[in-house]
Amino acid sequence: MPYEPLTRPRIIQALKRLAELAVAAELELELSLYGGAVFTLVYGSRDATKDIDAIIRPSAAAAPLIQQVAREQGLPDDWLNSHVSQFLAAREEKRPYPTNDFGPGLRISVPTAAYLLALKLHAARPSLPGYAGDEADIRFLLSRMRPTTQAEVEEIYGRFFPRDVLKPRATAIIADYLANRSST
């Protein structure tokens, strides 16, 4: 199936249908959103995302419902996937999704800005053809959180990845943000 950018209305439409199917199956699904879906749904800092990175529970019961939504709405099989699980920190910090746009059957949580920043700094992926990378998301979160020193950002990162150090790419993005922030 070809790539279809998932805009905010498109994500809401798919998740509403997933919630309806969960109710019909007498399930309540728990969905923890990450990545582009959070930037699109919660912050509005992106127009769209290519897929929804999430952890869904109970995963076995949710899988056929996710596939049904894909078939009904012409979405790729992996429109909602758990590939993000390999990147998550042992300690997470989440909050409930700010509204219940989806109805019963689906309980959604999103990472706090601090945790999302730590995840993005941990990845610090460069842009590639067809992929924007993590820099814009990191800069967006830094501008929301307004840290004033590198040490402040490192403390946030260390709360979630205490045994890791920031990658040079992440350090450079932070340094550039702080330098440009203080000169304005």
mmCIF file of the C-alpha atoms, coordinates in Angstrom:
data_MODEL
# 
_entry.id   MODEL 
# 
loop_
_atom_site.group_PDB 
_atom_site.id 
_atom_site.type_symbol 
_atom_site.label_atom_id 
_atom_site.label_alt_id 
_atom_site.label_comp_id 
_atom_site.label_asym_id 
_atom_site.label_entity_id 
_atom_site.label_seq_id 
_atom_site.pdbx_PDB_ins_code 
_atom_site.Cartn_x 
_atom_site.Cartn_y 
_atom_site.Cartn_z 
_atom_site.occupancy 
_atom_site.B_iso_or_equiv 
_atom_site.pdbx_formal_charge 
_atom_site.auth_seq_id 
_atom_site.auth_comp_id 
_atom_site.auth_asym_id 
_atom_site.auth_atom_id 
_atom_site.pdbx_PDB_model_num 
ATOM 1   C CA . MET A 1 1   ? 0.000   0.000  0.000  1.00 0.00 ? 1   MET A CA 1 
ATOM 2   C CA . PRO A 1 2   ? 1.453   3.423  -0.896 1.00 0.00 ? 2   PRO A CA 1 
ATOM 3   C CA . TYR A 1 3   ? 2.425   5.900  1.781  1.00 0.00 ? 3   TYR A CA 1 
ATOM 4   C CA . GLU A 1 4   ? -0.403  8.189  2.848  1.00 0.00 ? 4   GLU A CA 1 
ATOM 5   C CA . PRO A 1 5   ? 0.502   11.002 5.205  1.00 0.00 ? 5   PRO A CA 1 
ATOM 6   C CA . LEU A 1 6   ? -1.556  10.630 8.355  1.00 0.00 ? 6   LEU A CA 1 
ATOM 7   C CA . THR A 1 7   ? -2.884  14.077 9.171  1.00 0.00 ? 7   THR A CA 1 
ATOM 8   C CA . ARG A 1 8   ? -4.545  14.909 12.470 1.00 0.00 ? 8   ARG A CA 1 
ATOM 9   C CA . PRO A 1 9   ? -8.073  14.333 11.090 1.00 0.00 ? 9   PRO A CA 1 
ATOM 10  C CA . ARG A 1 10  ? -6.965  11.077 9.452  1.00 0.00 ? 10  ARG A CA 1 
ATOM 11  C CA . ILE A 1 11  ? -5.381  9.799  12.682 1.00 0.00 ? 11  ILE A CA 1 
ATOM 12  C CA . ILE A 1 12  ? -8.497  10.696 14.657 1.00 0.00 ? 12  ILE A CA 1 
ATOM 13  C CA . GLN A 1 13  ? -10.708 8.934  12.076 1.00 0.00 ? 13  GLN A CA 1 
ATOM 14  C CA . ALA A 1 14  ? -8.617  5.724  12.271 1.00 0.00 ? 14  ALA A CA 1 
ATOM 15  C CA . LEU A 1 15  ? -8.388  5.754  16.065 1.00 0.00 ? 15  LEU A CA 1 
ATOM 16  C CA . LYS A 1 16  ? -12.128 6.426  16.425 1.00 0.00 ? 16  LYS A CA 1 
ATOM 17  C CA . ARG A 1 17  ? -12.806 3.372  14.296 1.00 0.00 ? 17  ARG A CA 1 
ATOM 18  C CA . LEU A 1 18  ? -10.361 1.343  16.382 1.00 0.00 ? 18  LEU A CA 1 
ATOM 19  C CA . ALA A 1 19  ? -12.223 2.470  19.509 1.00 0.00 ? 19  ALA A CA 1 
ATOM 20  C CA . GLU A 1 20  ? -15.572 1.449  17.962 1.00 0.00 ? 20  GLU A CA 1 
ATOM 21  C CA . LEU A 1 21  ? -14.213 -1.989 17.119 1.00 0.00 ? 21  LEU A CA 1 
ATOM 22  C CA . ALA A 1 22  ? -12.831 -2.347 20.645 1.00 0.00 ? 22  ALA A CA 1 
ATOM 23  C CA . VAL A 1 23  ? -16.235 -1.541 22.145 1.00 0.00 ? 23  VAL A CA 1 
ATOM 24  C CA . ALA A 1 24  ? -17.902 -4.060 19.818 1.00 0.00 ? 24  ALA A CA 1 
ATOM 25  C CA . ALA A 1 25  ? -15.347 -6.673 20.960 1.00 0.00 ? 25  ALA A CA 1 
ATOM 26  C CA . GLU A 1 26  ? -15.991 -5.694 24.602 1.00 0.00 ? 26  GLU A CA 1 
ATOM 27  C CA . LEU A 1 27  ? -12.414 -4.509 25.028 1.00 0.00 ? 27  LEU A CA 1 
ATOM 28  C CA . GLU A 1 28  ? -10.774 -1.416 26.395 1.00 0.00 ? 28  GLU A CA 1 
ATOM 29  C CA . LEU A 1 29  ? -7.485  -0.847 24.619 1.00 0.00 ? 29  LEU A CA 1 
ATOM 30  C CA . GLU A 1 30  ? -4.637  1.114  26.151 1.00 0.00 ? 30  GLU A CA 1 
ATOM 31  C CA . LEU A 1 31  ? -2.606  2.997  23.576 1.00 0.00 ? 31  LEU A CA 1 
ATOM 32  C CA . SER A 1 32  ? 0.639   4.810  24.401 1.00 0.00 ? 32  SER A CA 1 
ATOM 33  C CA . LEU A 1 33  ? 1.506   7.123  21.508 1.00 0.00 ? 33  LEU A CA 1 
ATOM 34  C CA . TYR A 1 34  ? 5.031   8.237  20.588 1.00 0.00 ? 34  TYR A CA 1 
ATOM 35  C CA . GLY A 1 35  ? 6.851   10.054 17.814 1.00 0.00 ? 35  GLY A CA 1 
ATOM 36  C CA . GLY A 1 36  ? 5.171   11.754 14.902 1.00 0.00 ? 36  GLY A CA 1 
ATOM 37  C CA . ALA A 1 37  ? 1.655   11.020 16.102 1.00 0.00 ? 37  ALA A CA 1 
ATOM 38  C CA . VAL A 1 38  ? 2.307   13.028 19.276 1.00 0.00 ? 38  VAL A CA 1 
ATOM 39  C CA . PHE A 1 39  ? 3.803   15.935 17.326 1.00 0.00 ? 39  PHE A CA 1 
ATOM 40  C CA . THR A 1 40  ? 0.791   15.844 14.971 1.00 0.00 ? 40  THR A CA 1 
ATOM 41  C CA . LEU A 1 41  ? -2.036  15.242 17.460 1.00 0.00 ? 41  LEU A CA 1 
ATOM 42  C CA . VAL A 1 42  ? -0.880  16.935 20.652 1.00 0.00 ? 42  VAL A CA 1 
ATOM 43  C CA . TYR A 1 43  ? 1.490   19.710 19.612 1.00 0.00 ? 43  TYR A CA 1 
ATOM 44  C CA . GLY A 1 44  ? 0.391   20.444 16.055 1.00 0.00 ? 44  GLY A CA 1 
ATOM 45  C CA . SER A 1 45  ? 4.058   20.986 15.160 1.00 0.00 ? 45  SER A CA 1 
ATOM 46  C CA . ARG A 1 46  ? 3.743   18.630 12.183 1.00 0.00 ? 46  ARG A CA 1 
ATOM 47  C CA . ASP A 1 47  ? 1.068   18.456 9.542  1.00 0.00 ? 47  ASP A CA 1 
ATOM 48  C CA . ALA A 1 48  ? 1.282   14.665 9.316  1.00 0.00 ? 48  ALA A CA 1 
ATOM 49  C CA . THR A 1 49  ? 3.199   11.519 10.180 1.00 0.00 ? 49  THR A CA 1 
ATOM 50  C CA . LYS A 1 50  ? 3.824   8.416  8.105  1.00 0.00 ? 50  LYS A CA 1 
ATOM 51  C CA . ASP A 1 51  ? 2.598   5.985  10.776 1.00 0.00 ? 51  ASP A CA 1 
ATOM 52  C CA . ILE A 1 52  ? 1.567   5.794  14.394 1.00 0.00 ? 52  ILE A CA 1 
ATOM 53  C CA . ASP A 1 53  ? 4.274   4.587  16.757 1.00 0.00 ? 53  ASP A CA 1 
ATOM 54  C CA . ALA A 1 54  ? 2.554   3.133  19.789 1.00 0.00 ? 54  ALA A CA 1 
ATOM 55  C CA . ILE A 1 55  ? 2.444   0.454  22.420 1.00 0.00 ? 55  ILE A CA 1 
ATOM 56  C CA . ILE A 1 56  ? -1.020  -1.072 22.562 1.00 0.00 ? 56  ILE A CA 1 
ATOM 57  C CA . ARG A 1 57  ? -2.383  -3.389 25.222 1.00 0.00 ? 57  ARG A CA 1 
ATOM 58  C CA . PRO A 1 58  ? -3.674  -6.027 25.073 1.00 0.00 ? 58  PRO A CA 1 
ATOM 59  C CA . SER A 1 59  ? -1.626  -6.378 21.890 1.00 0.00 ? 59  SER A CA 1 
ATOM 60  C CA . ALA A 1 60  ? -2.891  -9.795 20.793 1.00 0.00 ? 60  ALA A CA 1 
ATOM 61  C CA . ALA A 1 61  ? -6.537  -8.742 21.082 1.00 0.00 ? 61  ALA A CA 1 
ATOM 62  C CA . ALA A 1 62  ? -5.835  -5.411 19.347 1.00 0.00 ? 62  ALA A CA 1 
ATOM 63  C CA . ALA A 1 63  ? -3.977  -6.863 16.327 1.00 0.00 ? 63  ALA A CA 1 
ATOM 64  C CA . PRO A 1 64  ? -7.027  -8.039 14.349 1.00 0.00 ? 64  PRO A CA 1 
ATOM 65  C CA . LEU A 1 65  ? -8.835  -4.767 15.083 1.00 0.00 ? 65  LEU A CA 1 
ATOM 66  C CA . ILE A 1 66  ? -5.860  -2.745 13.819 1.00 0.00 ? 66  ILE A CA 1 
ATOM 67  C CA . GLN A 1 67  ? -5.814  -4.838 10.643 1.00 0.00 ? 67  GLN A CA 1 
ATOM 68  C CA . GLN A 1 68  ? -9.557  -4.350 10.181 1.00 0.00 ? 68  GLN A CA 1 
ATOM 69  C CA . VAL A 1 69  ? -9.105  -0.561 10.381 1.00 0.00 ? 69  VAL A CA 1 
ATOM 70  C CA . ALA A 1 70  ? -6.302  -0.845 7.803  1.00 0.00 ? 70  ALA A CA 1 
ATOM 71  C CA . ARG A 1 71  ? -8.543  -2.800 5.409  1.00 0.00 ? 71  ARG A CA 1 
ATOM 72  C CA . GLU A 1 72  ? -11.582 -0.564 5.891  1.00 0.00 ? 72  GLU A CA 1 
ATOM 73  C CA . GLN A 1 73  ? -9.713  2.701  5.567  1.00 0.00 ? 73  GLN A CA 1 
ATOM 74  C CA . GLY A 1 74  ? -7.114  1.760  2.979  1.00 0.00 ? 74  GLY A CA 1 
ATOM 75  C CA . LEU A 1 75  ? -4.180  2.133  5.357  1.00 0.00 ? 75  LEU A CA 1 
ATOM 76  C CA . PRO A 1 76  ? -0.917  0.181  5.251  1.00 0.00 ? 76  PRO A CA 1 
ATOM 77  C CA . ASP A 1 77  ? -0.781  -2.897 7.470  1.00 0.00 ? 77  ASP A CA 1 
ATOM 78  C CA . ASP A 1 78  ? 1.711   -1.137 9.759  1.00 0.00 ? 78  ASP A CA 1 
ATOM 79  C CA . TRP A 1 79  ? -0.212  2.136  10.090 1.00 0.00 ? 79  TRP A CA 1 
ATOM 80  C CA . LEU A 1 80  ? -0.174  1.529  13.858 1.00 0.00 ? 80  LEU A CA 1 
ATOM 81  C CA . ASN A 1 81  ? 2.895   -0.380 14.990 1.00 0.00 ? 81  ASN A CA 1 
ATOM 82  C CA . SER A 1 82  ? 5.035   -1.046 18.040 1.00 0.00 ? 82  SER A CA 1 
ATOM 83  C CA . HIS A 1 83  ? 8.455   -0.671 16.394 1.00 0.00 ? 83  HIS A CA 1 
ATOM 84  C CA . VAL A 1 84  ? 9.105   2.180  18.835 1.00 0.00 ? 84  VAL A CA 1 
ATOM 85  C CA . SER A 1 85  ? 9.351   -0.308 21.732 1.00 0.00 ? 85  SER A CA 1 
ATOM 86  C CA . GLN A 1 86  ? 13.053  -0.885 21.034 1.00 0.00 ? 86  GLN A CA 1 
ATOM 87  C CA . PHE A 1 87  ? 13.820  2.801  21.665 1.00 0.00 ? 87  PHE A CA 1 
ATOM 88  C CA . LEU A 1 88  ? 11.917  3.373  24.912 1.00 0.00 ? 88  LEU A CA 1 
ATOM 89  C CA . ALA A 1 89  ? 13.626  4.023  28.221 1.00 0.00 ? 89  ALA A CA 1 
ATOM 90  C CA . ALA A 1 90  ? 13.181  1.712  31.189 1.00 0.00 ? 90  ALA A CA 1 
ATOM 91  C CA . ARG A 1 91  ? 11.689  4.659  33.091 1.00 0.00 ? 91  ARG A CA 1 
ATOM 92  C CA . GLU A 1 92  ? 8.860   6.366  31.271 1.00 0.00 ? 92  GLU A CA 1 
ATOM 93  C CA . GLU A 1 93  ? 6.873   9.488  32.006 1.00 0.00 ? 93  GLU A CA 1 
ATOM 94  C CA . LYS A 1 94  ? 3.420   9.651  30.412 1.00 0.00 ? 94  LYS A CA 1 
ATOM 95  C CA . ARG A 1 95  ? 0.182   11.539 30.814 1.00 0.00 ? 95  ARG A CA 1 
ATOM 96  C CA . PRO A 1 96  ? -3.348  10.976 29.538 1.00 0.00 ? 96  PRO A CA 1 
ATOM 97  C CA . TYR A 1 97  ? -4.115  12.306 26.068 1.00 0.00 ? 97  TYR A CA 1 
ATOM 98  C CA . PRO A 1 98  ? -5.612  15.784 26.637 1.00 0.00 ? 98  PRO A CA 1 
ATOM 99  C CA . THR A 1 99  ? -9.058  15.036 25.168 1.00 0.00 ? 99  THR A CA 1 
ATOM 100 C CA . ASN A 1 100 ? -11.190 12.012 24.487 1.00 0.00 ? 100 ASN A CA 1 
ATOM 101 C CA . ASP A 1 101 ? -11.632 12.513 20.733 1.00 0.00 ? 101 ASP A CA 1 
ATOM 102 C CA . PHE A 1 102 ? -11.978 8.787  20.253 1.00 0.00 ? 102 PHE A CA 1 
ATOM 103 C CA . GLY A 1 103 ? -14.798 7.628  22.499 1.00 0.00 ? 103 GLY A CA 1 
ATOM 104 C CA . PRO A 1 104 ? -14.930 4.621  24.791 1.00 0.00 ? 104 PRO A CA 1 
ATOM 105 C CA . GLY A 1 105 ? -12.861 1.564  24.018 1.00 0.00 ? 105 GLY A CA 1 
ATOM 106 C CA . LEU A 1 106 ? -9.573  3.422  23.743 1.00 0.00 ? 106 LEU A CA 1 
ATOM 107 C CA . ARG A 1 107 ? -7.547  4.964  26.553 1.00 0.00 ? 107 ARG A CA 1 
ATOM 108 C CA . ILE A 1 108 ? -4.635  6.984  25.182 1.00 0.00 ? 108 ILE A CA 1 
ATOM 109 C CA . SER A 1 109 ? -1.515  8.289  26.870 1.00 0.00 ? 109 SER A CA 1 
ATOM 110 C CA . VAL A 1 110 ? 1.362   10.356 25.508 1.00 0.00 ? 110 VAL A CA 1 
ATOM 111 C CA . PRO A 1 111 ? 4.886   10.967 26.773 1.00 0.00 ? 111 PRO A CA 1 
ATOM 112 C CA . THR A 1 112 ? 5.579   14.135 28.716 1.00 0.00 ? 112 THR A CA 1 
ATOM 113 C CA . ALA A 1 113 ? 7.562   16.760 26.829 1.00 0.00 ? 113 ALA A CA 1 
ATOM 114 C CA . ALA A 1 114 ? 10.635  15.882 28.922 1.00 0.00 ? 114 ALA A CA 1 
ATOM 115 C CA . TYR A 1 115 ? 10.415  12.184 28.098 1.00 0.00 ? 115 TYR A CA 1 
ATOM 116 C CA . LEU A 1 116 ? 9.747   12.866 24.414 1.00 0.00 ? 116 LEU A CA 1 
ATOM 117 C CA . LEU A 1 117 ? 12.764  15.190 24.329 1.00 0.00 ? 117 LEU A CA 1 
ATOM 118 C CA . ALA A 1 118 ? 14.933  12.490 25.920 1.00 0.00 ? 118 ALA A CA 1 
ATOM 119 C CA . LEU A 1 119 ? 13.732  9.952  23.333 1.00 0.00 ? 119 LEU A CA 1 
ATOM 120 C CA . LYS A 1 120 ? 14.453  12.322 20.460 1.00 0.00 ? 120 LYS A CA 1 
ATOM 121 C CA . LEU A 1 121 ? 17.885  13.219 21.864 1.00 0.00 ? 121 LEU A CA 1 
ATOM 122 C CA . HIS A 1 122 ? 18.646  9.525  22.344 1.00 0.00 ? 122 HIS A CA 1 
ATOM 123 C CA . ALA A 1 123 ? 17.894  8.851  18.671 1.00 0.00 ? 123 ALA A CA 1 
ATOM 124 C CA . ALA A 1 124 ? 19.194  12.155 17.211 1.00 0.00 ? 124 ALA A CA 1 
ATOM 125 C CA . ARG A 1 125 ? 18.775  10.736 13.709 1.00 0.00 ? 125 ARG A CA 1 
ATOM 126 C CA . PRO A 1 126 ? 20.001  12.863 10.802 1.00 0.00 ? 126 PRO A CA 1 
ATOM 127 C CA . SER A 1 127 ? 17.730  13.763 7.935  1.00 0.00 ? 127 SER A CA 1 
ATOM 128 C CA . LEU A 1 128 ? 17.793  11.462 4.923  1.00 0.00 ? 128 LEU A CA 1 
ATOM 129 C CA . PRO A 1 129 ? 15.974  11.553 1.597  1.00 0.00 ? 129 PRO A CA 1 
ATOM 130 C CA . GLY A 1 130 ? 12.316  11.065 2.503  1.00 0.00 ? 130 GLY A CA 1 
ATOM 131 C CA . TYR A 1 131 ? 12.974  11.335 6.261  1.00 0.00 ? 131 TYR A CA 1 
ATOM 132 C CA . ALA A 1 132 ? 13.191  14.616 8.174  1.00 0.00 ? 132 ALA A CA 1 
ATOM 133 C CA . GLY A 1 133 ? 15.286  13.264 11.057 1.00 0.00 ? 133 GLY A CA 1 
ATOM 134 C CA . ASP A 1 134 ? 14.938  14.373 14.669 1.00 0.00 ? 134 ASP A CA 1 
ATOM 135 C CA . GLU A 1 135 ? 16.434  17.869 14.679 1.00 0.00 ? 135 GLU A CA 1 
ATOM 136 C CA . ALA A 1 136 ? 13.207  19.810 14.079 1.00 0.00 ? 136 ALA A CA 1 
ATOM 137 C CA . ASP A 1 137 ? 11.414  17.848 16.796 1.00 0.00 ? 137 ASP A CA 1 
ATOM 138 C CA . ILE A 1 138 ? 14.289  18.414 19.240 1.00 0.00 ? 138 ILE A CA 1 
ATOM 139 C CA . ARG A 1 139 ? 14.315  22.148 18.511 1.00 0.00 ? 139 ARG A CA 1 
ATOM 140 C CA . PHE A 1 140 ? 10.534  22.317 18.876 1.00 0.00 ? 140 PHE A CA 1 
ATOM 141 C CA . LEU A 1 141 ? 10.637  20.619 22.286 1.00 0.00 ? 141 LEU A CA 1 
ATOM 142 C CA . LEU A 1 142 ? 13.544  22.767 23.455 1.00 0.00 ? 142 LEU A CA 1 
ATOM 143 C CA . SER A 1 143 ? 11.618  25.903 22.464 1.00 0.00 ? 143 SER A CA 1 
ATOM 144 C CA . ARG A 1 144 ? 8.600   24.673 24.457 1.00 0.00 ? 144 ARG A CA 1 
ATOM 145 C CA . MET A 1 145 ? 10.603  23.697 27.524 1.00 0.00 ? 145 MET A CA 1 
ATOM 146 C CA . ARG A 1 146 ? 13.011  26.675 27.390 1.00 0.00 ? 146 ARG A CA 1 
ATOM 147 C CA . PRO A 1 147 ? 16.109  25.238 29.073 1.00 0.00 ? 147 PRO A CA 1 
ATOM 148 C CA . THR A 1 148 ? 18.877  27.786 29.599 1.00 0.00 ? 148 THR A CA 1 
ATOM 149 C CA . THR A 1 149 ? 21.936  25.527 29.884 1.00 0.00 ? 149 THR A CA 1 
ATOM 150 C CA . GLN A 1 150 ? 23.361  22.353 28.386 1.00 0.00 ? 150 GLN A CA 1 
ATOM 151 C CA . ALA A 1 151 ? 23.462  20.894 31.915 1.00 0.00 ? 151 ALA A CA 1 
ATOM 152 C CA . GLU A 1 152 ? 19.707  21.407 32.272 1.00 0.00 ? 152 GLU A CA 1 
ATOM 153 C CA . VAL A 1 153 ? 19.055  19.411 29.102 1.00 0.00 ? 153 VAL A CA 1 
ATOM 154 C CA . GLU A 1 154 ? 21.537  16.726 30.165 1.00 0.00 ? 154 GLU A CA 1 
ATOM 155 C CA . GLU A 1 155 ? 19.690  16.399 33.488 1.00 0.00 ? 155 GLU A CA 1 
ATOM 156 C CA . ILE A 1 156 ? 16.404  15.814 31.652 1.00 0.00 ? 156 ILE A CA 1 
ATOM 157 C CA . TYR A 1 157 ? 18.092  13.238 29.414 1.00 0.00 ? 157 TYR A CA 1 
ATOM 158 C CA . GLY A 1 158 ? 19.755  11.542 32.398 1.00 0.00 ? 158 GLY A CA 1 
ATOM 159 C CA . ARG A 1 159 ? 16.410  11.008 34.152 1.00 0.00 ? 159 ARG A CA 1 
ATOM 160 C CA . PHE A 1 160 ? 15.457  8.577  31.399 1.00 0.00 ? 160 PHE A CA 1 
ATOM 161 C CA . PHE A 1 161 ? 18.816  7.317  30.127 1.00 0.00 ? 161 PHE A CA 1 
ATOM 162 C CA . PRO A 1 162 ? 21.031  7.465  33.235 1.00 0.00 ? 162 PRO A CA 1 
ATOM 163 C CA . ARG A 1 163 ? 23.781  5.221  31.839 1.00 0.00 ? 163 ARG A CA 1 
ATOM 164 C CA . ASP A 1 164 ? 24.074  6.991  28.487 1.00 0.00 ? 164 ASP A CA 1 
ATOM 165 C CA . VAL A 1 165 ? 25.713  10.172 27.346 1.00 0.00 ? 165 VAL A CA 1 
ATOM 166 C CA . LEU A 1 166 ? 24.308  12.394 24.659 1.00 0.00 ? 166 LEU A CA 1 
ATOM 167 C CA . LYS A 1 167 ? 25.484  11.718 21.117 1.00 0.00 ? 167 LYS A CA 1 
ATOM 168 C CA . PRO A 1 168 ? 27.657  14.439 19.576 1.00 0.00 ? 168 PRO A CA 1 
ATOM 169 C CA . ARG A 1 169 ? 24.855  15.226 17.112 1.00 0.00 ? 169 ARG A CA 1 
ATOM 170 C CA . ALA A 1 170 ? 22.382  15.818 19.973 1.00 0.00 ? 170 ALA A CA 1 
ATOM 171 C CA . THR A 1 171 ? 24.923  17.937 21.855 1.00 0.00 ? 171 THR A CA 1 
ATOM 172 C CA . ALA A 1 172 ? 25.490  20.063 18.750 1.00 0.00 ? 172 ALA A CA 1 
ATOM 173 C CA . ILE A 1 173 ? 21.740  20.632 18.250 1.00 0.00 ? 173 ILE A CA 1 
ATOM 174 C CA . ILE A 1 174 ? 21.359  21.689 21.888 1.00 0.00 ? 174 ILE A CA 1 
ATOM 175 C CA . ALA A 1 175 ? 24.400  23.990 21.740 1.00 0.00 ? 175 ALA A CA 1 
ATOM 176 C CA . ASP A 1 176 ? 23.127  25.632 18.559 1.00 0.00 ? 176 ASP A CA 1 
ATOM 177 C CA . TYR A 1 177 ? 19.660  26.082 20.061 1.00 0.00 ? 177 TYR A CA 1 
ATOM 178 C CA . LEU A 1 178 ? 21.080  27.647 23.229 1.00 0.00 ? 178 LEU A CA 1 
ATOM 179 C CA . ALA A 1 179 ? 23.430  29.939 21.283 1.00 0.00 ? 179 ALA A CA 1 
ATOM 180 C CA . ASN A 1 180 ? 20.658  31.156 19.000 1.00 0.00 ? 180 ASN A CA 1 
ATOM 181 C CA . ARG A 1 181 ? 18.173  31.457 21.849 1.00 0.00 ? 181 ARG A CA 1 
ATOM 182 C CA . SER A 1 182 ? 20.465  33.678 23.899 1.00 0.00 ? 182 SER A CA 1 
ATOM 183 C CA . SER A 1 183 ? 21.282  35.928 20.915 1.00 0.00 ? 183 SER A CA 1 
ATOM 184 C CA . THR A 1 184 ? 17.641  36.792 20.229 1.00 0.00 ? 184 THR A CA 1 
# 
